[in-house]
Amino acid sequence: MQRSKLTVLAGTAIIAVAAPATNAAAAVGTSVTVRVEGKSRTLLAPTVVQAHSGWITAGRVAPGRCSALSGQGALDVATHHRWAGKFSTSLGNYFITSILGETDNGPRLYWSIFVNNKPASTGACEIKLRRGDQVLFAAATYPEYPIGVTAPSSATVGRQFKLTVSGFTAAGKSKPLAGARVTGSGVSVTSNGKGVARVSARKAGSLVLRATDKGHIRSAPVTIRIVG
């Protein structure tokens, strides 16, 4: 997670406001999904992006230090360059301070990075992406980890259906999460000891739900198609 590098970054940082990557004429990177969760709201819903070739050079960082094909490059594309940070010349990474207008740089709340719900062990410039990766940037207080929700793709009006809420660990493993609140579109239910929440939709259409729990990062939204 990037917060582990705070002490070193403080003495060697170059303040940077993001700028387009250099030599980024063609999208040749792996397709991944980027999501950004702020302190109190979702700043960027899950968005599929394809990083570009070239380098991230915000803050006059020399080409060759931070690949635009990295996790940092994926964030740059997903936010249309709307992030800021401090570059550590010794670590070769940005300490991200602001994303999409929200600044979180301590003393308790930092931008944490998760890849497939597991805390990143490096800064974003060192994250090597694989096709289908889920990359989450979240304003979090350590230790906070993501929540996942599994739900059916469709359900019927008036018929109760189940969804499962899971909490992820430091190792990126999931386990049932009890007591999580599942809300959205007039729904408000709580998961039981097995992480199961039961929902009954009142009308046809798209039902968008998400889960929250103290000490965890809110889940990505799930959409269930409700038929009459």
ROSE-4610 file (N, C-alpha, C; in Angstrom, 1 decimal, always signed):
// ROSE-4610
residu = [M/M/M/Q/Q/Q/R/R/R/S/S/S/K/K/K/L/L/L/T/T/T/V/V/V/L/L/L/A/A/A/G/G/G/T/T/T/A/A/A/I/I/I/I/I/I/A/A/A/V/V/V/A/A/A/A/A/A/P/P/P/A/A/A/T/T/T/N/N/N/A/A/A/A/A/A/A/A/A/A/A/A/V/V/V/G/G/G/T/T/T/S/S/S/V/V/V/T/T/T/V/V/V/R/R/R/V/V/V/E/E/E/G/G/G/K/K/K/S/S/S/R/R/R/T/T/T/L/L/L/L/L/L/A/A/A/P/P/P/T/T/T/V/V/V/V/V/V/Q/Q/Q/A/A/A/H/H/H/S/S/S/G/G/G/W/W/W/I/I/I/T/T/T/A/A/A/G/G/G/R/R/R/V/V/V/A/A/A/P/P/P/G/G/G/R/R/R/C/C/C/S/S/S/A/A/A/L/L/L/S/S/S/G/G/G/Q/Q/Q/G/G/G/A/A/A/L/L/L/D/D/D/V/V/V/A/A/A/T/T/T/H/H/H/H/H/H/R/R/R/W/W/W/A/A/A/G/G/G/K/K/K/F/F/F/S/S/S/T/T/T/S/S/S/L/L/L/G/G/G/N/N/N/Y/Y/Y/F/F/F/I/I/I/T/T/T/S/S/S/I/I/I/L/L/L/G/G/G/E/E/E/T/T/T/D/D/D/N/N/N/G/G/G/P/P/P/R/R/R/L/L/L/Y/Y/Y/W/W/W/S/S/S/I/I/I/F/F/F/V/V/V/N/N/N/N/N/N/K/K/K/P/P/P/A/A/A/S/S/S/T/T/T/G/G/G/A/A/A/C/C/C/E/E/E/I/I/I/K/K/K/L/L/L/R/R/R/R/R/R/G/G/G/D/D/D/Q/Q/Q/V/V/V/L/L/L/F/F/F/A/A/A/A/A/A/A/A/A/T/T/T/Y/Y/Y/P/P/P/E/E/E/Y/Y/Y/P/P/P/I/I/I/G/G/G/V/V/V/T/T/T/A/A/A/P/P/P/S/S/S/S/S/S/A/A/A/T/T/T/V/V/V/G/G/G/R/R/R/Q/Q/Q/F/F/F/K/K/K/L/L/L/T/T/T/V/V/V/S/S/S/G/G/G/F/F/F/T/T/T/A/A/A/A/A/A/G/G/G/K/K/K/S/S/S/K/K/K/P/P/P/L/L/L/A/A/A/G/G/G/A/A/A/R/R/R/V/V/V/T/T/T/G/G/G/S/S/S/G/G/G/V/V/V/S/S/S/V/V/V/T/T/T/S/S/S/N/N/N/G/G/G/K/K/K/G/G/G/V/V/V/A/A/A/R/R/R/V/V/V/S/S/S/A/A/A/R/R/R/K/K/K/A/A/A/G/G/G/S/S/S/L/L/L/V/V/V/L/L/L/R/R/R/A/A/A/T/T/T/D/D/D/K/K/K/G/G/G/H/H/H/I/I/I/R/R/R/S/S/S/A/A/A/P/P/P/V/V/V/T/T/T/I/I/I/R/R/R/I/I/I/V/V/V/G/G/G]
num = [1/1/1/2/2/2/3/3/3/4/4/4/5/5/5/6/6/6/7/7/7/8/8/8/9/9/9/10/10/10/11/11/11/12/12/12/13/13/13/14/14/14/15/15/15/16/16/16/17/17/17/18/18/18/19/19/19/20/20/20/21/21/21/22/22/22/23/23/23/24/24/24/25/25/25/26/26/26/27/27/27/28/28/28/29/29/29/30/30/30/31/31/31/32/32/32/33/33/33/34/34/34/35/35/35/36/36/36/37/37/37/38/38/38/39/39/39/40/40/40/41/41/41/42/42/42/43/43/43/44/44/44/45/45/45/46/46/46/47/47/47/48/48/48/49/49/49/50/50/50/51/51/51/52/52/52/53/53/53/54/54/54/55/55/55/56/56/56/57/57/57/58/58/58/59/59/59/60/60/60/61/61/61/62/62/62/63/63/63/64/64/64/65/65/65/66/66/66/67/67/67/68/68/68/69/69/69/70/70/70/71/71/71/72/72/72/73/73/73/74/74/74/75/75/75/76/76/76/77/77/77/78/78/78/79/79/79/80/80/80/81/81/81/82/82/82/83/83/83/84/84/84/85/85/85/86/86/86/87/87/87/88/88/88/89/89/89/90/90/90/91/91/91/92/92/92/93/93/93/94/94/94/95/95/95/96/96/96/97/97/97/98/98/98/99/99/99/100/100/100/101/101/101/102/102/102/103/103/103/104/104/104/105/105/105/106/106/106/107/107/107/108/108/108/109/109/109/110/110/110/111/111/111/112/112/112/113/113/113/114/114/114/115/115/115/116/116/116/117/117/117/118/118/118/119/119/119/120/120/120/121/121/121/122/122/122/123/123/123/124/124/124/125/125/125/126/126/126/127/127/127/128/128/128/129/129/129/130/130/130/131/131/131/132/132/132/133/133/133/134/134/134/135/135/135/136/136/136/137/137/137/138/138/138/139/139/139/140/140/140/141/141/141/142/142/142/143/143/143/144/144/144/145/145/145/146/146/146/147/147/147/148/148/148/149/149/149/150/150/150/151/151/151/152/152/152/153/153/153/154/154/154/155/155/155/156/156/156/157/157/157/158/158/158/159/159/159/160/160/160/161/161/161/162/162/162/163/163/163/164/164/164/165/165/165/166/166/166/167/167/167/168/168/168/169/169/169/170/170/170/171/171/171/172/172/172/173/173/173/174/174/174/175/175/175/176/176/176/177/177/177/178/178/178/179/179/179/180/180/180/181/181/181/182/182/182/183/183/183/184/184/184/185/185/185/186/186/186/187/187/187/188/188/188/189/189/189/190/190/190/191/191/191/192/192/192/193/193/193/194/194/194/195/195/195/196/196/196/197/197/197/198/198/198/199/199/199/200/200/200/201/201/201/202/202/202/203/203/203/204/204/204/205/205/205/206/206/206/207/207/207/208/208/208/209/209/209/210/210/210/211/211/211/212/212/212/213/213/213/214/214/214/215/215/215/216/216/216/217/217/217/218/218/218/219/219/219/220/220/220/221/221/221/222/222/222/223/223/223/224/224/224/225/225/225/226/226/226/227/227/227/228/228/228]
x = [+0.8/+0.0/+0.9/+0.4/+1.3/+1.6/+0.8/+1.0/+2.3/+2.7/+3.9/+5.2/+5.1/+6.2/+6.2/+5.3/+5.2/+6.4/+7.1/+8.2/+9.3/+9.6/+10.7/+10.3/+9.0/+8.6/+8.7/+8.5/+8.4/+9.7/+10.8/+12.1/+12.6/+11.9/+12.5/+11.4/+10.4/+9.2/+9.3/+8.8/+8.6/+7.1/+6.5/+5.0/+4.7/+3.6/+3.2/+1.7/+1.3/-0.1/-0.1/-1.0/-0.9/-1.1/-0.3/-0.3/-0.4/-0.8/-0.9/+0.5/+0.4/+1.6/+2.3/+3.6/+4.3/+4.3/+4.4/+4.5/+3.3/+2.1/+0.9/+0.0/+0.5/-0.4/-1.3/-0.9/-1.8/-2.0/-3.3/-3.6/-3.2/-2.2/-1.6/-1.6/-2.1/-2.0/-3.1/-3.0/-4.0/-5.3/-6.4/-7.7/-7.9/-8.1/-8.4/-9.6/-10.1/-11.2/-10.6/-10.9/-10.4/-11.7/-11.6/-12.6/-12.0/-12.6/-12.1/-13.1/-12.8/-13.7/-13.1/-13.9/-13.5/-13.9/-13.6/-13.9/-15.4/-16.3/-17.7/-18.6/-17.9/-18.7/-17.8/-18.5/-17.8/-17.4/-16.1/-15.7/-15.6/-15.4/-15.4/-15.9/-17.1/-17.6/-16.7/-16.8/-15.9/-15.9/-14.7/-14.5/-13.5/-13.8/-12.8/-11.9/-10.6/-9.7/-8.6/-7.9/-6.7/-5.6/-4.6/-3.4/-2.7/-2.0/-1.3/+0.2/+0.9/+2.4/+2.9/+4.2/+4.8/+5.1/+5.2/+5.6/+4.7/+4.6/+3.9/+5.0/+4.8/+5.9/+5.4/+4.3/+3.8/+4.8/+4.9/+6.0/+7.3/+7.4/+8.7/+9.6/+8.9/+9.6/+10.1/+11.3/+12.0/+11.3/+11.2/+10.7/+11.5/+10.9/+11.7/+11.5/+10.9/+10.7/+9.4/+8.3/+7.0/+6.3/+6.1/+5.5/+4.0/+3.6/+2.1/+1.3/+2.0/+1.3/+1.1/+1.5/+1.4/+0.0/-0.1/-1.3/-1.5/-0.3/-0.4/-1.0/-0.6/-1.1/-2.5/-3.0/-4.4/-5.2/-4.7/-5.4/-5.4/-4.3/-4.2/-5.3/-5.4/-6.4/-7.9/-8.1/-9.5/-10.0/-9.1/-9.5/-9.2/-8.8/-8.4/-7.4/-6.4/-5.3/-5.7/-6.8/-7.3/-6.8/-5.5/-4.9/-3.7/-3.2/-2.0/-1.2/+0.1/+0.9/+2.3/+3.1/+4.5/+5.3/+6.3/+7.1/+8.4/+8.6/+9.8/+10.9/+12.0/+13.1/+13.8/+13.8/+14.5/+13.7/+12.3/+11.5/+10.9/+11.0/+10.4/+8.9/+8.2/+6.8/+6.2/+4.9/+4.2/+3.5/+3.5/+2.6/+1.4/+0.3/-0.9/-1.5/-1.8/-2.4/-3.9/-4.2/-5.5/-6.0/-7.3/-7.9/-9.2/-9.5/-10.8/-11.3/-10.4/-10.7/-10.7/-10.6/-10.6/-9.2/-8.7/-7.4/-7.4/-6.6/-6.5/-5.0/-4.3/-2.8/-2.4/-3.2/-2.9/-3.4/-3.2/-2.3/-2.8/-4.2/-4.8/-5.3/-5.8/-6.5/-5.5/-5.3/-4.4/-5.1/-4.6/-5.0/-4.4/-5.1/-4.7/-5.0/-4.2/-4.4/-4.6/-5.6/-5.9/-6.0/-5.4/-5.5/-6.2/-7.3/-8.1/-8.4/-8.7/-9.1/-8.0/-6.8/-5.6/-4.8/-4.3/-3.5/-2.3/-2.0/-0.8/+0.4/+1.5/+2.7/+3.7/+3.4/+4.2/+3.4/+4.1/+3.4/+2.8/+2.0/+1.2/+2.1/+3.3/+4.2/+4.8/+4.8/+5.4/+4.3/+3.1/+2.0/+2.0/+2.3/+2.2/+0.8/+0.1/-1.3/-1.5/-2.5/-2.9/-4.3/-4.6/-6.0/-7.0/-8.0/-9.1/-8.9/-7.7/-7.5/-8.5/-8.8/-9.7/-8.8/-8.6/-7.7/-8.6/-8.4/-9.2/-8.3/-8.6/-7.9/-8.9/-8.6/-9.6/-9.0/-9.7/-9.3/-9.6/-8.6/-8.9/-8.0/-8.4/-7.6/-7.2/-5.9/-5.4/-5.9/-6.3/-6.4/-7.9/-8.2/-9.5/-9.3/-10.2/-10.2/-11.5/-11.5/-12.7/-13.8/-15.0/-16.2/-16.6/-17.0/-17.5/-19.0/-19.8/-21.2/-21.4/-22.0/-22.4/-23.9/-24.5/-25.9/-26.3/-27.6/-28.1/-28.2/-28.1/-28.2/-29.6/-30.6/-32.0/-32.8/-34.0/-34.9/-36.3/-37.3/-38.7/-39.3/-40.1/-40.8/-41.6/-41.4/-42.1/-41.5/-40.6/-40.0/-38.6/-38.5/-37.2/-36.1/-34.9/-33.7/-32.6/-31.5/-30.4/-29.2/-28.4/-27.1/-26.1/-24.9/-23.8/-22.8/-22.5/-21.6/-20.3/-19.2/-17.9/-17.0/-16.2/-15.1/-13.8/-12.9/-11.6/-10.5/-9.5/-8.5/-7.2/-6.2/-4.9/-4.3/-4.7/-4.1/-5.0/-6.1/-7.0/-8.0/-8.1/-9.0/-10.4/-11.5/-12.8/-13.4/-14.2/-14.9/-16.3/-17.3/-18.6/-18.6/-19.3/-19.3/-20.6/-20.7/-22.0/-22.2/-23.4/-23.7/-23.5/-23.2/-23.0/-24.4/-24.5/-25.7/-25.7/-26.8/-27.0/-28.1/-27.8/-28.8/-28.8/-29.9/-30.1/-31.5/-32.0/-33.3/-34.4/-34.4/-35.4/-35.2/-34.1/-33.7/-32.8/-33.0/-32.0/-32.1/-31.2/-31.2/-29.8/-29.7/-28.4/-28.0/-26.8/-26.3/-26.3/-26.6/-26.6/-25.2/-25.1/-23.8/-23.1/-23.8/-23.2/-23.0/-23.2/-23.0/-24.1/-25.2/-26.4/-27.4/-27.8/-28.9/-30.0/-31.2/-32.4/-33.1/-33.4/-34.0/-35.2/-36.2/-37.4/-37.7/-37.6/-37.8/-39.3/-39.6/-41.0/-41.5/-40.6/-41.0/-39.9/-40.4/-39.5/-38.5/-37.4/-36.3/-35.0/-34.1/-32.7/-32.6/-32.2/-32.0/-30.5/-30.0/-28.6/-28.4/-27.5/-27.2/-25.8/-25.4/-24.0/-24.0/-22.9/-22.8/-21.7/-22.0/-21.1/-21.0/-19.8/-19.6/-18.5/-18.6/-17.6/-16.3/-15.2/-13.9/-13.6/-14.5/-14.3/-14.5/-14.0/-14.3/-15.5/-16.4/-17.7/-17.5/-18.5/-18.4/-18.7/-18.3/-18.7/-20.2/-20.9/-22.4/-22.6/-23.7/-24.2/-25.5/-25.8/-27.1/-27.8/-29.1/-29.9/-31.1/-31.4/-32.5/-33.8/-34.7/-36.0/-37.0/-37.6/-38.7/-40.0/-41.1/-42.5/-43.0]
y = [-1.2/+0.0/+1.2/+2.3/+3.4/+4.2/+4.0/+4.8/+4.3/+3.1/+2.6/+3.4/+4.2/+4.9/+6.4/+6.7/+8.2/+8.8/+8.1/+8.7/+9.0/+8.1/+8.3/+9.4/+9.4/+10.4/+11.8/+12.0/+13.4/+14.1/+13.5/+14.2/+14.3/+13.6/+13.5/+13.8/+14.5/+14.6/+15.8/+15.6/+16.7/+16.8/+18.0/+18.2/+18.2/+17.4/+17.3/+17.4/+18.1/+18.0/+17.3/+16.3/+15.4/+16.1/+15.6/+16.0/+14.8/+14.9/+13.8/+13.1/+11.8/+11.0/+11.4/+11.3/+11.6/+10.4/+10.7/+9.6/+8.7/+9.3/+8.4/+8.5/+8.2/+8.4/+7.2/+6.0/+4.9/+4.1/+3.6/+2.8/+1.4/+0.9/-0.4/-1.2/-0.7/-1.4/-2.4/-3.1/-4.0/-3.4/-3.9/-3.3/-3.7/-2.7/-3.0/-2.1/-2.4/-1.6/-0.7/+0.6/+1.5/+2.0/+2.1/+2.7/+3.6/+4.7/+5.6/+5.9/+5.6/+5.8/+6.9/+8.0/+9.1/+8.8/+9.7/+9.5/+9.3/+10.0/+9.9/+9.5/+9.4/+9.1/+8.5/+7.8/+7.3/+8.4/+8.5/+9.6/+9.1/+7.8/+7.2/+5.8/+5.6/+4.2/+3.3/+2.0/+1.1/+1.5/+1.8/+2.3/+1.4/+0.9/+0.1/+1.1/+0.9/+1.8/+0.9/+1.6/+0.9/+1.9/+1.6/+2.5/+2.7/+3.8/+4.2/+3.8/+3.8/+3.7/+5.0/+5.0/+6.3/+6.3/+7.6/+7.8/+8.8/+8.7/+9.7/+10.7/+11.9/+12.9/+14.1/+14.0/+15.0/+15.5/+16.8/+17.3/+17.3/+17.4/+17.4/+16.1/+15.0/+13.8/+13.3/+12.9/+12.5/+11.2/+11.2/+9.9/+8.7/+7.6/+6.4/+6.1/+7.0/+6.7/+6.0/+6.4/+5.9/+5.6/+4.3/+3.8/+4.2/+4.7/+4.9/+3.7/+2.5/+1.2/+0.6/+1.4/+0.9/+1.3/+1.0/+1.4/+2.9/+3.6/+5.1/+5.5/+4.9/+5.2/+4.9/+3.8/+3.5/+4.6/+5.1/+6.1/+7.4/+7.7/+8.9/+8.9/+7.8/+7.6/+7.7/+7.0/+6.9/+8.3/+9.1/+10.4/+11.5/+11.2/+12.3/+13.3/+12.7/+13.4/+14.2/+14.0/+14.8/+14.1/+14.1/+13.7/+14.5/+14.5/+15.2/+14.3/+14.6/+13.8/+14.3/+13.7/+14.0/+12.9/+13.1/+12.1/+11.9/+10.7/+10.3/+9.9/+10.6/+10.3/+9.0/+8.8/+7.6/+6.3/+6.4/+5.3/+5.1/+6.1/+6.0/+5.9/+6.5/+6.5/+7.8/+8.0/+9.2/+8.8/+9.7/+9.6/+10.4/+9.7/+10.4/+11.2/+12.5/+13.3/+13.7/+13.7/+14.2/+13.4/+13.1/+12.4/+13.0/+13.5/+14.0/+15.1/+15.9/+17.1/+16.8/+15.6/+15.3/+15.0/+15.8/+15.7/+14.9/+13.9/+13.1/+12.7/+13.4/+13.1/+13.1/+12.6/+12.5/+13.5/+13.4/+12.5/+11.0/+10.9/+9.5/+9.0/+9.8/+9.3/+9.5/+8.4/+8.4/+7.6/+7.9/+7.1/+5.8/+4.7/+3.4/+2.8/+1.8/+1.2/-0.3/-0.9/-2.3/-2.9/-4.0/-4.7/-6.0/-6.2/-7.4/-7.6/-6.5/-6.4/-6.7/-6.8/-7.0/-5.7/-5.3/-4.1/-4.2/-3.1/-3.1/-3.1/-3.8/-3.8/-2.8/-2.1/-1.1/+0.2/+1.2/+2.4/+2.1/+3.0/+2.8/+2.7/+3.4/+3.3/+1.9/+1.1/-0.2/-1.3/-1.0/-2.0/-2.4/-3.6/-4.2/-4.8/-4.3/-4.6/-5.9/-6.6/-7.8/-7.6/-8.2/-8.0/-8.4/-7.5/-7.8/-7.4/-6.9/-6.5/-5.4/-5.5/-4.5/-3.6/-2.4/-1.5/-0.4/-0.4/+0.5/+1.5/+2.8/+3.8/+4.3/+4.2/+4.6/+5.4/+6.5/+7.3/+6.4/+5.9/+5.0/+5.2/+4.8/+4.8/+3.4/+3.2/+1.8/+1.3/+0.0/-0.9/-1.0/-0.6/-0.7/-1.4/-2.4/-3.2/-3.2/-3.6/-3.5/-4.5/-4.2/-5.0/-5.5/-6.7/-7.2/-7.7/-7.5/-8.0/-8.9/-10.0/-11.0/-11.0/-10.8/-10.7/-11.3/-11.8/-12.3/-11.2/-11.6/-10.6/-10.1/-10.9/-10.5/-11.1/-10.5/-11.0/-10.5/-11.0/-10.7/-9.8/-8.9/-8.0/-8.7/-8.4/-9.0/-10.3/-10.9/-12.1/-11.9/-12.3/-12.1/-12.8/-12.1/-12.8/-12.5/-13.3/-13.1/-12.6/-11.8/-11.4/-11.6/-11.8/-12.1/-11.0/-10.6/-9.5/-10.1/-9.8/-10.3/-9.2/-9.4/-8.5/-9.1/-8.3/-8.8/-8.6/-9.4/-9.3/-8.7/-8.6/-8.0/-8.9/-10.2/-11.1/-11.1/-10.3/-10.3/-11.5/-12.2/-13.3/-12.7/-13.3/-12.9/-13.8/-13.2/-14.0/-13.3/-14.0/-13.4/-12.3/-11.2/-10.0/-9.8/-10.0/-9.8/-8.3/-7.9/-6.5/-5.4/-5.8/-4.7/-4.2/-2.9/-2.3/-2.3/-2.9/-2.9/-1.9/-0.9/+0.2/+0.5/+1.2/+1.8/+1.6/+2.6/+2.5/+2.1/+2.7/+2.4/+1.2/+0.5/-0.7/-0.4/-1.0/-0.9/-2.1/-3.0/-4.3/-4.5/-5.5/-5.8/-7.3/-7.5/-8.9/-9.7/-11.0/-11.8/-12.4/-13.3/-13.9/-14.6/-15.0/-15.6/-14.7/-13.4/-12.4/-12.3/-12.9/-12.9/-11.8/-11.1/-10.1/-10.5/-10.4/-10.7/-9.4/-9.3/-8.1/-8.5/-7.6/-7.8/-6.5/-6.5/-5.3/-5.0/-3.7/-3.3/-3.0/-2.7/-2.4/-2.8/-2.9/-3.4/-2.3/-2.7/-1.7/-2.2/-1.2/-1.5/-1.2/-2.1/-1.9/-1.9/-0.7/-0.5/-0.5/-1.5/-1.6/-1.6/-1.2/-1.2/-1.5/-2.0/-2.3/-1.4/-1.1/-0.3/-1.0/-0.7/-1.3/-0.5/-0.1/+0.6/-0.2/+0.5/-0.2/-0.9/-0.7/-1.2/-0.1/-0.3/+0.6/+0.1/+1.1/+0.8/-0.1/-0.9/-1.8/-1.0/-1.6/-1.1/-1.4/-0.6/-0.9/-2.1/-2.8/-4.0/-3.6/-4.0/-3.7/-5.0/-5.1/-6.2/-5.8/-6.6/-6.2/-6.9/-6.0/-6.5/-6.5/-7.7/-7.9/-8.1/-7.7/-7.8/-9.2]
z = [+0.0/+0.0/+0.0/-0.6/-0.8/+0.5/+1.5/+2.8/+3.5/+3.2/+3.9/+3.4/+2.4/+1.8/+2.2/+3.1/+3.4/+4.0/+4.9/+5.6/+4.6/+3.7/+2.7/+1.8/+1.3/+0.4/+0.9/+2.2/+2.7/+2.4/+2.4/+2.2/+0.8/-0.2/-1.5/-2.6/-2.2/-3.1/-4.0/-5.2/-6.2/-6.3/-6.0/-6.1/-7.6/-7.9/-9.3/-9.5/-10.5/-11.0/-12.3/-12.4/-13.5/-14.9/-15.8/-17.2/-18.1/-19.3/-20.2/-20.3/-20.5/-20.6/-22.0/-22.0/-23.2/-24.1/-25.4/-26.4/-26.3/-26.0/-25.8/-27.0/-28.2/-29.4/-29.5/-29.1/-29.3/-28.0/-27.9/-26.8/-27.0/-26.4/-26.6/-25.3/-24.2/-22.9/-22.7/-21.6/-21.2/-20.7/-21.0/-20.5/-19.1/-18.2/-16.8/-16.4/-15.2/-14.6/-13.5/-13.5/-12.4/-11.7/-10.4/-9.6/-8.5/-8.2/-7.2/-6.2/-4.9/-3.8/-2.9/-2.8/-1.9/-0.5/+0.4/+1.8/+2.1/+1.4/+1.7/+0.5/-0.7/-1.9/-3.0/-3.9/-5.1/-6.0/-6.3/-7.3/-8.7/-8.9/-10.2/-10.1/-10.8/-10.8/-11.6/-11.5/-12.3/-13.7/-14.3/-15.6/-16.3/-17.4/-18.2/-19.0/-18.9/-19.6/-20.2/-21.1/-21.7/-21.7/-20.9/-20.7/-22.0/-22.2/-23.4/-23.2/-24.3/-24.3/-23.9/-23.4/-23.0/-21.6/-21.0/-19.6/-19.0/-17.6/-16.8/-16.4/-16.8/-16.6/-15.7/-15.0/-14.2/-13.2/-13.0/-12.1/-12.7/-14.0/-14.7/-14.4/-14.2/-14.0/-15.3/-15.4/-16.6/-17.2/-18.5/-19.1/-18.7/-18.5/-18.1/-16.7/-15.9/-14.5/-14.1/-14.8/-14.5/-15.8/-16.0/-17.3/-17.3/-18.5/-18.7/-18.8/-18.9/-18.9/-17.5/-16.5/-15.1/-14.5/-13.2/-12.5/-12.5/-12.4/-12.5/-13.8/-14.9/-16.2/-16.3/-15.7/-15.7/-15.0/-13.9/-13.2/-14.0/-14.7/-15.5/-16.6/-17.2/-18.3/-17.8/-16.7/-16.1/-15.6/-15.1/-14.5/-15.5/-16.7/-17.7/-17.1/-16.4/-15.8/-14.6/-14.0/-12.8/-11.5/-11.3/-10.0/-9.8/-8.6/-8.2/-7.2/-7.1/-6.2/-6.1/-5.3/-5.1/-5.5/-6.4/-6.9/-6.1/-5.7/-4.9/-5.9/-6.0/-6.9/-6.4/-5.1/-4.6/-4.8/-4.7/-4.8/-6.2/-7.0/-8.4/-8.4/-7.5/-7.5/-7.0/-7.4/-6.9/-5.6/-4.7/-3.5/-3.8/-4.1/-4.6/-3.5/-3.7/-2.7/-3.1/-4.4/-4.8/-6.0/-6.0/-7.2/-7.4/-8.6/-9.0/-8.1/-7.6/-6.8/-5.3/-4.9/-3.4/-3.0/-1.9/-1.4/-0.1/+0.0/+1.2/+1.3/+2.1/+2.3/+3.7/+4.6/+6.0/+6.9/+8.2/+8.8/+9.0/+8.9/+9.0/+7.7/+6.9/+5.6/+4.4/+3.7/+2.6/+1.4/+0.2/-1.0/-1.0/-0.8/-0.8/-2.2/-2.6/-3.9/-3.7/-4.3/-4.3/-5.7/-5.9/-7.2/-7.0/-7.6/-7.4/-5.9/-5.2/-3.8/-2.8/-3.3/-2.5/-2.4/-1.2/-1.1/-2.0/-2.8/-3.6/-2.7/-3.1/-2.3/-2.8/-3.8/-4.4/-4.7/-5.1/-5.6/-7.0/-7.4/-8.7/-9.9/-9.9/-11.1/-11.3/-10.2/-10.3/-10.4/-10.5/-10.6/-12.1/-12.4/-13.7/-13.9/-14.9/-15.1/-16.0/-15.7/-16.5/-16.9/-18.1/-18.6/-17.6/-17.4/-16.5/-15.0/-14.7/-13.4/-12.9/-11.6/-11.0/-10.1/-10.5/-9.7/-9.0/-7.6/-6.8/-6.1/-6.2/-5.5/-4.5/-3.2/-2.1/-1.1/-0.6/+0.5/+1.7/+2.4/+3.5/+4.7/+5.8/+7.1/+7.3/+7.5/+7.7/+9.1/+9.2/+8.0/+7.6/+6.4/+5.8/+4.4/+4.2/+3.0/+2.3/+1.0/+0.2/+0.6/+0.2/+0.3/-1.1/-1.2/-2.5/-2.3/-3.4/-3.4/-4.5/-4.3/-5.3/-5.4/-6.5/-6.7/-8.0/-8.1/-9.4/-10.4/-11.7/-12.7/-12.9/-12.5/-12.6/-11.5/-11.3/-10.3/-10.7/-9.9/-10.3/-9.2/-9.7/-8.7/-7.7/-6.4/-5.3/-4.8/-5.5/-5.1/-4.5/-3.3/-2.5/-3.2/-3.2/-3.7/-2.8/-2.9/-2.0/-2.7/-1.9/-2.4/-1.2/-1.5/-0.5/-0.4/+0.8/+1.0/+1.6/+1.0/+1.5/+1.9/+2.9/+3.2/+2.9/+2.3/+1.9/+3.0/+3.0/+4.0/+3.4/+4.3/+3.8/+2.7/+2.7/+1.7/+0.4/+0.4/-0.7/-0.7/+0.4/+0.5/+1.0/+0.5/+0.9/+2.0/+2.8/+3.8/+4.0/+4.4/+4.6/+5.6/+5.3/+6.2/+6.8/+8.1/+8.8/+9.2/+9.2/+9.6/+8.6/+7.4/+6.3/+5.9/+5.6/+5.1/+3.6/+3.1/+1.6/+1.3/+0.5/+0.2/-1.2/-1.6/-2.9/-3.5/-4.2/-4.8/-3.8/-2.6/-1.6/-0.8/-1.0/-0.3/+0.8/+2.0/+3.1/+4.0/+3.8/+4.5/+5.1/+6.0/+6.7/+6.4/+6.2/+5.9/+7.2/+7.2/+8.4/+8.7/+9.6/+10.0/+8.9/+7.8/+6.7/+5.5/+5.8/+4.8/+3.8/+4.1/+3.1/+3.5/+2.5/+2.7/+1.7/+2.2/+1.4/+1.0/-0.3/-0.9/-1.7/-1.7/-2.5/-3.2/-4.5/-5.3/-5.5/-5.5/-5.6/-7.0/-7.9/-9.2/-10.2/-11.5/-12.5/-12.9/-13.5/-13.9/-13.4/-13.3/-12.8/-11.4/-10.6/-9.1/-8.9/-8.4/-8.1/-6.6/-6.2/-4.8/-4.5/-3.3/-2.8/-1.3/-0.8/+0.6/+1.3/+2.5/+3.3/+4.7/+5.3/+6.7/+7.3/+8.6/+9.3/+9.3/+8.9/+8.9/+7.5/+6.6/+5.2/+4.2/+3.0/+1.9/+1.2/+0.9/+0.3/-1.0/-1.3/-2.5/-3.7/-4.8/-6.1/-6.3/-7.1/-7.2/-8.0/-7.7/-8.5/-9.0/-10.2/-10.9/-11.2/-10.7/-10.9/-11.8/-12.8/-13.7/-13.1/-12.8/-12.1/-13.2/-13.3/-14.3/-13.7/-14.4/-13.8/-13.9]
